[in-house]
Amino acid sequence: MDADYLLTACPKCLTHFGCLHHENRWRPGEERYRYKVMDITQFLAERLPGEYPTGSNVDAKRKEPPLPGRRG
């Protein structure tokens, strides 16, 4: 297989493929798994143009939705 990434949206698959990749990486003479296992959302987010805003200004502007049964 000649791929750089193995992408999945399933958290269980991400865990299992990550374990398989990690276990086989340490076997001497076996280099079958040279790809990186990633969540597809993270993969796409890292490739979007622009920068991800961080810091206290962004956190202060973020508004949590009101709890059920309460007015917000």
Secondary structure, DSSP 8 states (H G I E B T S, - for coil): ---SEEEES-HHHHHHHHHHHHHHHTSTT-----SEEEEHHHHHHHHSSS----SHHHHHH------TTS--
